[in-house]
Amino acid sequence: MTEEPATPDTARIAAHLTTVADVLTELAAEIEDLGTTLCLDPAIIAHHVGTLQSIDLIAQKQRWLATLLHADCPLSAVDTIGVEALKARFAAPRAH
């Protein structure tokens, strides 16, 4: 008697991906709040503007990744990514 290969439970996979997207969105909000708090201190702005911009970019990337995971067609949604460096990473995916 041979066992049938397990078939993926697409509904369960979709639910997991939705949860991942939701967590990415939450993290983006937390990162943005952190950046906003840091921006309230003029000395931090004066000495760490590049770091603050990096914090903002992290949040943007997280939001775009969440958008891809929430999209009906993630492949088509790549065209909507507003961070060019992130978009470029999807332009020529690496072989696994």
PyMOL commands that set and color helices and strands:
alter all, ss='L'
color gray80, all
select helices_A, chain A and resi 10-39+42-70+74-80+84-91
alter helices_A, ss='H'
color red, helices_A
deselect
rebuild
show_as cartoon
